[in-house]
């Protein structure tokens, strides 16, 4: 079990160290709080998904997509963003809040990969890698949404893209590695990375 935990959280430790060394003004304590917030969000997310997921019995592709957007996108990203409101934004530049949000998303993503590893999830290696990236991307978008509210430059688009991208990613990733549709999840991740930059620039222009 210790080996599983170590393996899954190596990306978080590596990214934390890189940011701490390279990002000017980065506060270690805020970085640690960000990680704790990401991990703390796991419990309410799991409870809500268990409750709401039981209300869906989708039997066609459209129904499965809608379910993924609601259960994996809306619920997961909304709760992640609510926890990010606990992260102080006063005297924090937008680039640093962006990085803290990425760490929070990565912490949650690493925890999710631990669940995959324990449950012997299908397409494990690829799913673990892509799940981590989508959580970082959506965490960053969620952080931009929260920062926008805290600094009175509110924009709904980061929230919208975080929800939709996470839901659509889960939809395609759910097909399994043997399906061509599985690899469309990579396109979703790429679009998310691009959108992170677009939304970040919009926040900068608004400040």
C-alpha positions in Angstrom: 0.0 0.0 0.0 2.9 2.4 0.9 4.4 1.6 -2.5 1.1 2.5 -4.3 0.8 5.8 -2.4 4.4 6.7 -3.2 4.0 5.9 -6.9 0.8 7.8 -7.3 2.0 11.0 -5.5 5.4 11.3 -7.2 4.0 13.7 -9.8 2.6 16.0 -7.0 5.9 16.0 -5.1 7.9 16.6 -8.3 5.7 19.5 -9.5 5.6 21.1 -6.0 9.4 21.1 -5.9 9.7 22.5 -9.4 7.2 25.3 -8.7 8.8 26.1 -5.3 12.2 26.5 -6.9 11.2 28.3 -10.1 8.2 30.4 -9.3 9.1 33.8 -7.7 6.9 34.6 -4.8 5.7 31.1 -4.3 4.7 30.5 -0.6 5.4 27.0 0.6 2.5 27.1 3.1 0.0 28.2 0.4 1.2 25.4 -1.8 0.7 22.9 1.0 -2.8 24.4 1.8 -3.6 24.0 -1.9 -2.7 20.3 -1.9 -4.7 19.7 1.3 -7.7 21.4 -0.2 -7.4 19.2 -3.2 -7.3 16.1 -1.1 -10.1 17.3 1.2 -12.4 17.7 -1.8 -12.2 14.0 -2.5 -14.6 13.0 0.3 -17.6 15.3 -0.6 -17.0 14.6 -4.3 -17.2 10.8 -3.7 -20.4 11.2 -1.6 -22.1 13.5 -4.1 -21.2 11.3 -7.1 -22.4 8.2 -5.3 -25.7 9.8 -4.6 -26.3 11.7 -7.9 -24.8 8.9 -10.0 -27.4 6.5 -8.7 -30.1 8.8 -10.2 -28.8 8.1 -13.8 -29.4 5.0 -15.7 -28.2 6.1 -19.2 -28.4 3.4 -21.9 -27.4 5.4 -24.9 -24.3 7.4 -25.9 -26.0 10.8 -25.4 -27.3 9.8 -22.0 -23.8 8.7 -21.0 -22.3 12.0 -22.1 -24.9 14.0 -20.2 -24.2 11.8 -17.1 -20.5 12.3 -17.4 -20.9 16.1 -17.7 -23.1 16.2 -14.6 -21.5 13.6 -12.4 -17.8 14.0 -13.3 -17.8 17.5 -14.7 -20.3 19.6 -12.7 -20.2 17.9 -9.4 -16.4 17.3 -9.3 -15.4 20.7 -10.6 -17.9 22.7 -8.5 -16.7 21.1 -5.3 -13.1 21.6 -6.2 -13.8 25.3 -6.9 -15.7 25.7 -3.6 -12.6 24.4 -1.7 -10.4 26.8 -3.6 -12.4 29.7 -2.2 -10.6 28.9 1.1 -7.3 29.7 -0.5 -6.4 33.4 0.2 -6.1 35.5 -2.9 -5.3 38.8 -1.2 -1.7 39.9 -2.1 -1.5 36.9 -4.4 -0.7 37.5 -8.0 -2.8 35.8 -10.7 0.1 33.6 -11.8 0.7 32.3 -8.3 -3.0 31.6 -7.7 -3.0 29.8 -11.0 -0.1 27.6 -9.8 -1.7 26.9 -6.4 -4.9 25.8 -8.2 -2.8 23.5 -10.4 -1.3 21.9 -7.3 -4.8 21.4 -5.8 -6.1 19.7 -8.9 -3.0 17.6 -9.1 -3.4 16.5 -5.5 -6.9 15.3 -6.2 -5.8 13.7 -9.5 -3.0 11.7 -7.7 -5.5 10.5 -5.1 -7.8 9.4 -7.9 -5.0 7.4 -9.6 -4.4 5.7 -6.3 -8.1 4.5 -6.4 -7.5 3.3 -10.0 -4.4 1.4 -8.9 -6.1 -0.3 -6.0 -9.1 -1.3 -8.0 -7.0 -2.6 -10.9 -8.8 -0.3 -13.4 -8.8 -1.1 -17.1 -6.3 0.8 -19.3 -4.6 1.7 -16.1 -1.3 3.3 -17.2 -2.9 5.6 -19.8 -5.9 6.4 -17.7 -3.7 7.3 -14.7 -1.5 9.6 -16.8 -4.4 11.4 -18.6 -6.5 11.6 -15.4 -3.7 13.5 -13.7 -3.4 15.9 -16.5 -7.1 16.6 -16.8 -7.3 17.3 -13.1 -4.4 19.8 -13.4 -6.0 21.5 -16.4 -9.5 21.7 -14.8 -8.0 22.7 -11.4 -6.2 25.6 -13.1 -9.4 26.7 -14.9 -11.3 26.5 -11.7 -8.7 28.5 -10.0 -9.0 31.2 -12.6 -12.8 31.3 -12.0 -12.3 31.6 -8.2 -9.6 34.3 -8.6 -11.8 36.2 -10.9 -14.6 36.3 -8.3 -12.2 37.2 -5.5 -10.6 40.1 -7.5 -13.9 41.3 -8.9 -13.1 40.5 -12.5 -15.7 37.7 -12.8 -15.8 35.5 -15.8 -18.0 32.4 -16.2 -16.0 30.8 -19.0 -13.3 29.2 -16.9 -16.0 27.4 -14.9 -17.9 26.4 -18.0 -14.8 24.9 -19.7 -13.6 23.1 -16.5 -17.0 21.4 -16.2 -17.4 20.5 -19.9 -13.8 19.4 -20.5 -13.8 17.1 -17.5 -17.2 15.6 -18.4 -16.2 15.1 -22.1 -12.8 13.7 -21.1 -14.5 11.1 -18.9 -16.9 10.2 -21.6 -14.2 9.4 -24.1 -11.8 7.8 -21.6 -14.7 5.5 -20.5 -14.6 3.7 -23.8 -11.5 1.9 -22.9 -8.1 1.7 -24.6 -9.2 -0.8 -27.2 -11.6 1.8 -28.7 -10.6 4.6 -31.1 -12.8 6.9 -29.1 -10.6 6.5 -26.0 -7.9 8.5 -27.8 -10.2 11.5 -28.3 -9.6 12.1 -24.6 -6.1 13.3 -25.6 -7.6 15.9 -27.9 -9.8 17.1 -25.0 -6.7 17.5 -22.8 -4.9 19.4 -25.5 -7.8 21.7 -26.0 -7.9 22.2 -22.2 -4.3 23.2 -22.1 -4.9 25.8 -24.8 -8.0 27.0 -23.1 -6.0 27.5 -19.8 -3.7 29.9 -21.6 -6.6 31.7 -23.2 -8.5 32.1 -20.0 -5.4 33.1 -18.1 -4.7 35.9 -20.6 -8.3 37.1 -20.2 -7.9 37.3 -16.5 -4.6 39.2 -16.9 -6.3 41.7 -19.3 -9.1 42.3 -16.8 -6.9 43.1 -13.8 
